[in-house]
Amino acid sequence: MMRMFLVFLALVVVLTGYVAWHLWRLTPMGWSLKLTVVCIFLLWMLSFFVGFFVTERVPVKVAVVCYEVGNTWLIAFLYLFLIFLLADIASLCHLLPKAFLKESGVGLLSVLAIVALVMVLGGFHYHHKYREELTLHTSKPLEKPLTIVLASDLHIGYHNRKAELARWVELINAEHPDLVLIGGDIIDRSLRPVIEGDYAQEFRHLQAPVYTVLGNHEYFSNVELSERFFREAGITLLKDSVAHYKGVDIIGRNDRMARRRAPVSDLAAGLEGFTILLDHQPYHLEEAEHAAIDFQFSGHTHRGQVWPISWITDALYEKSWGHHQRGTTRYYISSGLGIWGPKIRIGTRSEYLVLHLNNDPL
């Protein structure tokens, strides 16, 4: 883990130098303005890293500002890098005048305007929550047709605050679900704002039984405190265990972050109802197929949150987002209701799934 962090840090330093150098070259009107623009960018970058160390030591309201400002830098950095990279390529191919990249007020304002517009539109897009709907029929006996709302990756904490959670609870309750299933990463990276803000109160407003599994962020924050929070919120945690509801067998698998976890085949052994597997990280999808699981719900990927990172997640996972099928097993990999870091979605979406489960018509 430390080695990966050092590699990431080295990469960020190199790419930040590339962006800072381009900002320096592009800014007109002498050293004073150049220095101002570059220093603002570097201080913004520094706020991202400082935020990891100060948020637990300052008042929550201050921590929220540190978190939001610092994490938003990631998006600005990504798109500045892409713009400058494409501009360099275009310049080498004689498609863009070299003067556009050097001491150009028009060039500087154009680049900053593009990045600002992308970030603003991405912020609006994040706050729109998409409703995905799926109807499945089963020959296995159900006590009644069921409506199940499934969501993943809420990441509540310093940025997805209590008022936002209350809005999500209203969206879920509006579906009049029989069950609510959450596929991990309810917590972002700290339980401090969640506990101090009594976020558990909002979960208790959900008008259906709620089941969840652990995600990697519950391990990052504190597994024991997360489990205690779930109990206070009225959420049933499935940790390599099974719950039964009106003909549905809900299998909750421990996250891959755990040192040990049970195989899917062991958890599914002897079950006769319609099986729903909650497994936070969508690796080894063949395990659910081999265990004859009816439906698997996962999250974790966020589908990269922003383009072109979505290309990376699409390459890393067999399925990084959306509907999927292997044999008779159906899957849905969610891009998440909430988000980690900056509240910006570009080329991806925030969503929840409404699953209608019915018996086969006679």
C-alpha positions as a Markdown table, in Angstrom:
| # | Residue | x | y | z |
|---|---|---|---|---|
| 1 | Met | 0.0 | 0.0 | 0.0 |
| 2 | Met | 2.8 | 2.4 | 0.9 |
| 3 | Arg | 4.7 | 1.6 | -2.3 |
| 4 | Met | 1.5 | 2.3 | -4.4 |
| 5 | Phe | 1.1 | 5.6 | -2.6 |
| 6 | Leu | 4.7 | 6.7 | -3.3 |
| 7 | Val | 4.3 | 5.8 | -6.9 |
| 8 | Phe | 1.1 | 7.8 | -7.1 |
| 9 | Leu | 2.7 | 10.7 | -5.3 |
| 10 | Ala | 5.7 | 10.7 | -7.7 |
| 11 | Leu | 3.4 | 10.6 | -10.7 |
| 12 | Val | 1.3 | 13.5 | -9.3 |
| 13 | Val | 4.5 | 15.6 | -8.7 |
| 14 | Val | 5.7 | 15.0 | -12.3 |
| 15 | Leu | 2.4 | 15.7 | -13.9 |
| 16 | Thr | 1.8 | 18.7 | -11.7 |
| 17 | Gly | 5.2 | 20.1 | -12.8 |
| 18 | Tyr | 4.1 | 19.6 | -16.4 |
| 19 | Val | 0.8 | 21.6 | -15.8 |
| 20 | Ala | 2.6 | 24.3 | -13.8 |
| 21 | Trp | 5.2 | 24.8 | -16.5 |
| 22 | His | 2.5 | 25.2 | -19.1 |
| 23 | Leu | 0.6 | 27.7 | -16.9 |
| 24 | Trp | 3.8 | 29.6 | -16.5 |
| 25 | Arg | 4.5 | 29.7 | -20.3 |
| 26 | Leu | 0.9 | 30.5 | -21.1 |
| 27 | Thr | 0.4 | 33.4 | -18.6 |
| 28 | Pro | 1.2 | 36.8 | -20.2 |
| 29 | Met | 2.3 | 40.2 | -18.7 |
| 30 | Gly | 5.5 | 39.3 | -16.9 |
| 31 | Trp | 6.7 | 37.4 | -13.9 |
| 32 | Ser | 4.4 | 38.7 | -11.2 |
| 33 | Leu | 1.2 | 37.4 | -12.9 |
| 34 | Lys | 3.0 | 34.2 | -13.9 |
| 35 | Leu | 4.0 | 33.6 | -10.4 |
| 36 | Thr | 0.6 | 34.4 | -9.1 |
| 37 | Val | -1.2 | 31.9 | -11.4 |
| 38 | Val | 1.3 | 29.1 | -10.7 |
| 39 | Cys | 1.3 | 29.7 | -7.0 |
| 40 | Ile | -2.5 | 29.6 | -6.8 |
| 41 | Phe | -2.5 | 26.2 | -8.7 |
| 42 | Leu | 0.2 | 24.8 | -6.4 |
| 43 | Leu | -1.5 | 26.0 | -3.2 |
| 44 | Trp | -4.7 | 24.4 | -4.5 |
| 45 | Met | -2.8 | 21.2 | -5.0 |
| 46 | Leu | -1.3 | 21.4 | -1.5 |
| 47 | Ser | -4.8 | 21.8 | 0.0 |
| 48 | Phe | -5.6 | 18.4 | -1.4 |
| 49 | Phe | -2.8 | 16.7 | 0.5 |
| 50 | Val | -3.2 | 18.9 | 3.6 |
| 51 | Gly | -6.9 | 17.9 | 3.8 |
| 52 | Phe | -5.9 | 14.3 | 4.5 |
| 53 | Phe | -4.1 | 15.4 | 7.7 |
| 54 | Val | -6.1 | 18.3 | 9.1 |
| 55 | Thr | -9.8 | 17.3 | 8.7 |
| 56 | Glu | -9.8 | 15.2 | 11.9 |
| 57 | Arg | -8.1 | 18.0 | 13.9 |
| 58 | Val | -10.3 | 21.0 | 13.0 |
| 59 | Pro | -14.0 | 21.8 | 13.5 |
| 60 | Val | -16.3 | 19.8 | 11.1 |
| 61 | Lys | -17.3 | 23.0 | 9.2 |
| 62 | Val | -13.7 | 23.8 | 8.5 |
| 63 | Ala | -13.0 | 20.2 | 7.6 |
| 64 | Val | -15.8 | 20.3 | 5.1 |
| 65 | Val | -14.3 | 23.3 | 3.3 |
| 66 | Cys | -10.8 | 21.7 | 3.3 |
| 67 | Tyr | -12.2 | 18.5 | 1.9 |
| 68 | Glu | -14.3 | 20.1 | -0.8 |
| 69 | Val | -11.7 | 22.6 | -2.0 |
| 70 | Gly | -8.8 | 20.1 | -1.9 |
| 71 | Asn | -10.6 | 17.4 | -3.7 |
| 72 | Thr | -12.0 | 19.7 | -6.4 |
| 73 | Trp | -8.4 | 20.3 | -7.4 |
| 74 | Leu | -8.2 | 16.8 | -8.7 |
| 75 | Ile | -10.7 | 17.5 | -11.5 |
| 76 | Ala | -9.1 | 20.8 | -12.4 |
| 77 | Phe | -5.7 | 19.1 | -12.5 |
| 78 | Leu | -6.9 | 16.3 | -14.7 |
| 79 | Tyr | -8.5 | 18.5 | -17.3 |
| 80 | Leu | -5.7 | 21.0 | -17.4 |
| 81 | Phe | -3.3 | 18.2 | -18.0 |
| 82 | Leu | -5.4 | 16.8 | -20.8 |
| 83 | Ile | -5.9 | 20.2 | -22.5 |
| 84 | Phe | -2.1 | 20.9 | -22.4 |
| 85 | Leu | -1.3 | 17.4 | -23.6 |
| 86 | Leu | -3.7 | 17.7 | -26.5 |
| 87 | Ala | -2.4 | 21.2 | -27.3 |
| 88 | Asp | 1.2 | 20.0 | -27.4 |
| 89 | Ile | 0.2 | 17.2 | -29.7 |
| 90 | Ala | -1.7 | 19.6 | -31.9 |
| 91 | Ser | 1.2 | 22.1 | -32.0 |
| 92 | Leu | 3.6 | 19.3 | -33.0 |
| 93 | Cys | 1.3 | 18.4 | -35.8 |
| 94 | His | 1.0 | 22.0 | -36.9 |
| 95 | Leu | -2.7 | 22.1 | -36.1 |
| 96 | Leu | -2.4 | 24.8 | -33.4 |
| 97 | Pro | -0.2 | 27.9 | -33.6 |
| 98 | Lys | 2.7 | 27.8 | -31.1 |
| 99 | Ala | 1.9 | 31.3 | -30.1 |
| 100 | Phe | -1.3 | 30.0 | -28.5 |
| 101 | Leu | 0.7 | 28.1 | -25.9 |
| 102 | Lys | 3.1 | 31.0 | -25.0 |
| 103 | Glu | 2.2 | 34.2 | -23.1 |
| 104 | Ser | -1.3 | 34.3 | -24.6 |
| 105 | Gly | -4.1 | 36.0 | -22.6 |
| 106 | Val | -6.6 | 34.5 | -25.0 |
| 107 | Gly | -5.1 | 31.0 | -24.6 |
| 108 | Leu | -5.0 | 31.3 | -20.8 |
| 109 | Leu | -8.6 | 32.5 | -20.5 |
| 110 | Ser | -9.8 | 29.8 | -23.0 |
| 111 | Val | -8.1 | 27.0 | -21.0 |
| 112 | Leu | -9.4 | 28.2 | -17.7 |
| 113 | Ala | -12.9 | 28.8 | -19.1 |
| 114 | Ile | -13.1 | 25.3 | -20.5 |
| 115 | Val | -12.0 | 23.7 | -17.2 |
| 116 | Ala | -14.4 | 25.9 | -15.2 |
| 117 | Leu | -17.3 | 25.0 | -17.5 |
| 118 | Val | -16.6 | 21.3 | -17.4 |
| 119 | Met | -16.5 | 21.4 | -13.6 |
| 120 | Val | -19.7 | 23.4 | -13.2 |
| 121 | Leu | -21.6 | 21.2 | -15.6 |
| 122 | Gly | -20.2 | 18.1 | -13.9 |
| 123 | Gly | -21.3 | 19.4 | -10.5 |
| 124 | Phe | -24.9 | 19.8 | -11.7 |
| 125 | His | -24.8 | 16.4 | -13.3 |
| 126 | Tyr | -23.7 | 14.8 | -10.1 |
| 127 | His | -26.6 | 16.2 | -8.2 |
| 128 | His | -29.1 | 14.6 | -10.6 |
| 129 | Lys | -29.8 | 11.1 | -9.5 |
| 130 | Tyr | -30.7 | 8.6 | -12.1 |
| 131 | Arg | -33.3 | 5.9 | -11.5 |
| 132 | Glu | -32.5 | 2.6 | -13.2 |
| 133 | Glu | -35.3 | 0.0 | -13.3 |
| 134 | Leu | -35.1 | -3.7 | -13.8 |
| 135 | Thr | -37.9 | -6.4 | -13.7 |
| 136 | Leu | -36.9 | -10.1 | -13.1 |
| 137 | His | -39.2 | -13.1 | -13.1 |
| 138 | Thr | -38.4 | -16.3 | -11.2 |
| 139 | Ser | -39.9 | -19.7 | -10.9 |
| 140 | Lys | -38.8 | -19.8 | -7.3 |
| 141 | Pro | -41.7 | -19.2 | -4.9 |
| 142 | Leu | -42.1 | -15.6 | -3.6 |
| 143 | Glu | -44.6 | -14.7 | -0.9 |
| 144 | Lys | -45.6 | -11.7 | -3.0 |
| 145 | Pro | -44.1 | -9.6 | -5.8 |
| 146 | Leu | -41.3 | -7.5 | -4.4 |
| 147 | Thr | -39.9 | -4.0 | -5.1 |
| 148 | Ile | -36.3 | -3.7 | -4.0 |
| 149 | Val | -34.2 | -0.5 | -4.1 |
| 150 | Leu | -30.5 | -1.1 | -4.4 |
| 151 | Ala | -27.8 | 1.5 | -4.0 |
| 152 | Ser | -24.1 | 1.6 | -3.5 |
| 153 | Asp | -21.2 | 3.9 | -2.6 |
| 154 | Leu | -23.1 | 6.6 | -0.6 |
| 155 | His | -19.8 | 7.9 | 0.8 |
| 156 | Ile | -21.4 | 10.0 | 3.5 |
| 157 | Gly | -19.1 | 12.2 | 5.6 |
| 158 | Tyr | -17.5 | 15.5 | 5.0 |
| 159 | His | -18.9 | 16.1 | 1.5 |
| 160 | Asn | -22.1 | 14.1 | 1.2 |
| 161 | Arg | -23.7 | 15.7 | 4.2 |
| 162 | Lys | -26.8 | 14.9 | 6.3 |
| 163 | Ala | -29.1 | 17.1 | 4.2 |
| 164 | Glu | -28.0 | 15.3 | 1.0 |
| 165 | Leu | -28.6 | 11.9 | 2.7 |
| 166 | Ala | -32.1 | 13.0 | 3.7 |
| 167 | Arg | -32.8 | 13.8 | 0.0 |
| 168 | Trp | -31.7 | 10.3 | -1.0 |
| 169 | Val | -33.9 | 8.7 | 1.7 |
| 170 | Glu | -36.8 | 10.6 | 0.2 |
| 171 | Leu | -36.0 | 9.2 | -3.3 |
| 172 | Ile | -35.9 | 5.7 | -1.9 |
| 173 | Asn | -39.1 | 6.0 | 0.1 |
| 174 | Ala | -40.9 | 7.3 | -2.9 |
| 175 | Glu | -40.4 | 3.9 | -4.5 |
| 176 | His | -42.4 | 2.3 | -1.6 |
| 177 | Pro | -39.8 | -0.6 | -1.5 |
| 178 | Asp | -40.2 | -3.8 | 0.4 |
| 179 | Leu | -36.5 | -4.0 | 0.9 |
| 180 | Val | -33.5 | -1.6 | 0.6 |
| 181 | Leu | -30.1 | -3.2 | -0.1 |
| 182 | Ile | -26.9 | -1.1 | 0.0 |
| 183 | Gly | -23.8 | -2.6 | -1.6 |
| 184 | Gly | -21.1 | -1.1 | 0.6 |
| 185 | Asp | -19.1 | 2.1 | 1.1 |
| 186 | Ile | -21.9 | 3.8 | 3.0 |
| 187 | Ile | -19.0 | 5.6 | 4.9 |
| 188 | Asp | -16.5 | 7.8 | 3.0 |
| 189 | Arg | -13.3 | 8.0 | 4.9 |
| 190 | Ser | -14.2 | 9.2 | 8.4 |
| 191 | Leu | -17.0 | 8.4 | 10.9 |
| 192 | Arg | -16.4 | 11.6 | 12.8 |
| 193 | Pro | -18.9 | 13.8 | 10.8 |
| 194 | Val | -21.3 | 10.9 | 10.5 |
| 195 | Ile | -21.4 | 10.3 | 14.3 |
| 196 | Glu | -21.3 | 14.0 | 15.3 |
| 197 | Gly | -24.1 | 14.9 | 12.8 |
| 198 | Asp | -26.2 | 11.9 | 13.9 |
| 199 | Tyr | -26.6 | 10.7 | 10.3 |
| 200 | Ala | -28.1 | 7.5 | 11.8 |
| 201 | Gln | -31.3 | 9.4 | 12.3 |
| 202 | Glu | -31.8 | 9.8 | 8.5 |
| 203 | Phe | -31.4 | 6.1 | 7.9 |
| 204 | Arg | -34.1 | 5.4 | 10.5 |
| 205 | His | -36.5 | 7.2 | 8.2 |
| 206 | Leu | -36.3 | 4.5 | 5.6 |
| 207 | Gln | -39.6 | 2.8 | 5.4 |
| 208 | Ala | -38.4 | -0.8 | 4.7 |
| 209 | Pro | -35.8 | -3.2 | 6.1 |
| 210 | Val | -32.3 | -2.2 | 5.2 |
| 211 | Tyr | -29.4 | -4.6 | 4.6 |
| 212 | Thr | -25.8 | -3.7 | 3.7 |
| 213 | Val | -22.3 | -5.2 | 3.3 |
| 214 | Leu | -18.9 | -3.8 | 4.1 |
| 215 | Gly | -17.0 | -1.9 | 1.4 |
| 216 | Asn | -13.3 | -1.0 | 1.3 |
| 217 | His | -14.0 | 2.4 | 2.8 |
| 218 | Glu | -15.5 | 0.9 | 5.9 |
| 219 | Tyr | -12.1 | -0.7 | 6.4 |
| 220 | Phe | -10.4 | 2.6 | 5.6 |
| 221 | Ser | -12.4 | 4.4 | 8.2 |
| 222 | Asn | -12.9 | 1.9 | 11.0 |
| 223 | Val | -14.8 | -1.4 | 10.7 |
| 224 | Glu | -15.8 | -1.7 | 14.3 |
| 225 | Leu | -17.1 | 1.9 | 14.5 |
| 226 | Ser | -18.9 | 1.3 | 11.1 |
| 227 | Glu | -20.6 | -1.8 | 12.5 |
| 228 | Arg | -21.7 | 0.1 | 15.6 |
| 229 | Phe | -23.1 | 2.9 | 13.4 |
| 230 | Phe | -25.1 | 0.5 | 11.3 |
| 231 | Arg | -26.7 | -0.9 | 14.4 |
| 232 | Glu | -27.7 | 2.6 | 15.6 |
| 233 | Ala | -29.0 | 3.4 | 12.1 |
| 234 | Gly | -31.2 | 0.3 | 12.0 |
| 235 | Ile | -29.2 | -1.2 | 9.2 |
| 236 | Thr | -28.6 | -5.0 | 9.2 |
| 237 | Leu | -25.0 | -5.8 | 8.3 |
| 238 | Leu | -24.4 | -9.0 | 6.3 |
| 239 | Lys | -20.9 | -10.1 | 6.8 |
| 240 | Asp | -20.4 | -13.5 | 5.1 |
| 241 | Ser | -24.0 | -14.2 | 6.2 |
| 242 | Val | -27.5 | -14.7 | 4.8 |
| 243 | Ala | -30.8 | -13.1 | 5.5 |
| 244 | His | -34.2 | -14.3 | 4.3 |
| 245 | Tyr | -37.1 | -12.2 | 3.3 |
| 246 | Lys | -40.4 | -13.4 | 1.7 |
| 247 | Gly | -38.8 | -16.0 | -0.5 |
| 248 | Val | -35.6 | -14.0 | -1.2 |
| 249 | Asp | -32.2 | -15.1 | 0.2 |
| 250 | Ile | -29.9 | -12.1 | 0.6 |
| 251 | Ile | -26.2 | -13.1 | 0.7 |
| 252 | Gly | -23.9 | -10.5 | 2.1 |
| 253 | Arg | -20.2 | -11.1 | 1.4 |
| 254 | Asn | -17.4 | -9.5 | 3.3 |
| 255 | Asp | -15.2 | -7.1 | 1.3 |
| 256 | Arg | -12.0 | -8.1 | -0.4 |
| 257 | Met | -10.2 | -5.9 | 2.2 |
| 258 | Ala | -10.8 | -8.5 | 4.8 |
| 259 | Arg | -8.1 | -11.1 | 5.5 |
| 260 | Arg | -10.6 | -13.9 | 5.1 |
| 261 | Arg | -14.0 | -14.2 | 3.6 |
| 262 | Ala | -16.2 | -17.1 | 2.7 |
| 263 | Pro | -16.5 | -18.4 | -0.9 |
| 264 | Val | -19.7 | -17.6 | -2.6 |
| 265 | Ser | -20.4 | -21.3 | -3.1 |
| 266 | Asp | -20.3 | -21.9 | 0.6 |
| 267 | Leu | -22.6 | -19.0 | 1.4 |
| 268 | Ala | -25.1 | -20.1 | -1.3 |
| 269 | Ala | -25.1 | -23.8 | -0.3 |
| 270 | Gly | -28.5 | -25.2 | 0.6 |
| 271 | Leu | -30.4 | -22.0 | -0.3 |
| 272 | Glu | -33.7 | -22.5 | -2.1 |
| 273 | Gly | -35.1 | -19.0 | -2.5 |
| 274 | Phe | -34.3 | -16.3 | -5.1 |
| 275 | Thr | -30.7 | -15.5 | -4.3 |
| 276 | Ile | -29.3 | -11.9 | -4.3 |
| 277 | Leu | -25.6 | -11.5 | -3.7 |
| 278 | Leu | -24.2 | -8.3 | -2.4 |
| 279 | Asp | -20.5 | -8.1 | -3.0 |
| 280 | His | -19.0 | -4.6 | -3.0 |
| 281 | Gln | -16.2 | -5.1 | -5.4 |
| 282 | Pro | -17.1 | -6.7 | -8.8 |
| 283 | Tyr | -14.1 | -9.0 | -9.2 |
| 284 | His | -14.4 | -12.7 | -10.2 |
| 285 | Leu | -18.0 | -12.5 | -11.4 |
| 286 | Glu | -17.7 | -16.1 | -12.4 |
| 287 | Glu | -18.0 | -17.1 | -8.8 |
| 288 | Ala | -21.6 | -16.1 | -8.7 |
| 289 | Glu | -22.3 | -17.9 | -11.9 |
| 290 | His | -20.7 | -21.1 | -10.6 |
| 291 | Ala | -22.7 | -20.9 | -7.4 |
| 292 | Ala | -26.0 | -20.5 | -9.4 |
| 293 | Ile | -26.7 | -17.0 | -7.9 |
| 294 | Asp | -29.8 | -15.4 | -9.4 |
| 295 | Phe | -28.7 | -11.8 | -9.1 |
| 296 | Gln | -25.5 | -10.0 | -8.0 |
| 297 | Phe | -25.3 | -6.4 | -7.1 |
| 298 | Ser | -22.0 | -4.6 | -6.7 |
| 299 | Gly | -20.5 | -1.1 | -6.8 |
| 300 | His | -17.1 | 0.2 | -6.0 |
| 301 | Thr | -16.0 | 1.2 | -9.5 |
| 302 | His | -17.9 | 4.5 | -9.7 |
| 303 | Arg | -17.1 | 3.9 | -13.4 |
| 304 | Gly | -14.1 | 6.1 | -12.8 |
| 305 | Gln | -16.4 | 9.1 | -11.8 |
| 306 | Val | -15.1 | 11.2 | -14.7 |
| 307 | Trp | -14.0 | 10.7 | -18.3 |
| 308 | Pro | -11.5 | 9.4 | -19.4 |
| 309 | Ile | -10.9 | 7.6 | -16.1 |
| 310 | Ser | -14.0 | 5.6 | -17.0 |
| 311 | Trp | -11.9 | 4.0 | -19.8 |
| 312 | Ile | -9.5 | 2.7 | -17.2 |
| 313 | Thr | -12.2 | 1.1 | -15.1 |
| 314 | Asp | -13.8 | -0.4 | -18.2 |
| 315 | Ala | -10.4 | -2.0 | -18.9 |
| 316 | Leu | -9.8 | -3.2 | -15.4 |
| 317 | Tyr | -13.1 | -4.9 | -14.7 |
| 318 | Glu | -15.1 | -7.5 | -16.7 |
| 319 | Lys | -18.0 | -5.1 | -16.2 |
| 320 | Ser | -17.4 | -1.7 | -14.6 |
| 321 | Trp | -21.0 | -0.4 | -14.9 |
| 322 | Gly | -24.5 | -1.5 | -15.8 |
| 323 | His | -26.3 | -4.7 | -16.7 |
| 324 | His | -24.5 | -8.0 | -17.2 |
| 325 | Gln | -25.2 | -11.7 | -17.5 |
| 326 | Arg | -23.2 | -14.9 | -17.2 |
| 327 | Gly | -25.1 | -18.0 | -17.8 |
| 328 | Thr | -28.4 | -17.7 | -15.8 |
| 329 | Thr | -26.9 | -15.2 | -13.4 |
| 330 | Arg | -27.9 | -11.5 | -13.8 |
| 331 | Tyr | -25.7 | -8.7 | -12.5 |
| 332 | Tyr | -25.9 | -5.0 | -12.0 |
| 333 | Ile | -22.7 | -3.0 | -11.3 |
| 334 | Ser | -23.6 | 0.4 | -10.0 |
| 335 | Ser | -21.7 | 3.6 | -10.5 |
| 336 | Gly | -22.9 | 4.7 | -7.1 |
| 337 | Leu | -25.5 | 6.9 | -5.6 |
| 338 | Gly | -22.9 | 9.1 | -3.9 |
| 339 | Ile | -19.3 | 9.7 | -4.8 |
| 340 | Trp | -15.8 | 9.8 | -3.4 |
| 341 | Gly | -13.9 | 13.1 | -3.4 |
| 342 | Pro | -15.1 | 16.0 | -5.7 |
| 343 | Lys | -18.9 | 16.0 | -6.3 |
| 344 | Ile | -18.5 | 16.1 | -10.1 |
| 345 | Arg | -19.6 | 13.5 | -12.6 |
| 346 | Ile | -18.4 | 13.7 | -16.2 |
| 347 | Gly | -19.4 | 10.9 | -18.6 |
| 348 | Thr | -20.8 | 8.8 | -15.7 |
| 349 | Arg | -23.8 | 9.1 | -13.4 |
| 350 | Ser | -25.1 | 8.9 | -9.9 |
| 351 | Glu | -27.8 | 6.3 | -9.7 |
| 352 | Tyr | -30.0 | 3.8 | -7.8 |
| 353 | Leu | -31.6 | 0.6 | -9.0 |
| 354 | Val | -35.3 | -0.3 | -8.6 |
| 355 | Leu | -35.6 | -4.1 | -8.9 |
| 356 | His | -39.1 | -5.5 | -9.4 |
| 357 | Leu | -39.1 | -9.2 | -8.6 |
| 358 | Asn | -42.1 | -11.3 | -9.8 |
| 359 | Asn | -43.0 | -15.0 | -10.1 |
| 360 | Asp | -43.1 | -16.4 | -13.6 |
| 361 | Pro | -46.6 | -16.0 | -15.1 |
| 362 | Leu | -48.6 | -19.2 | -15.2 |
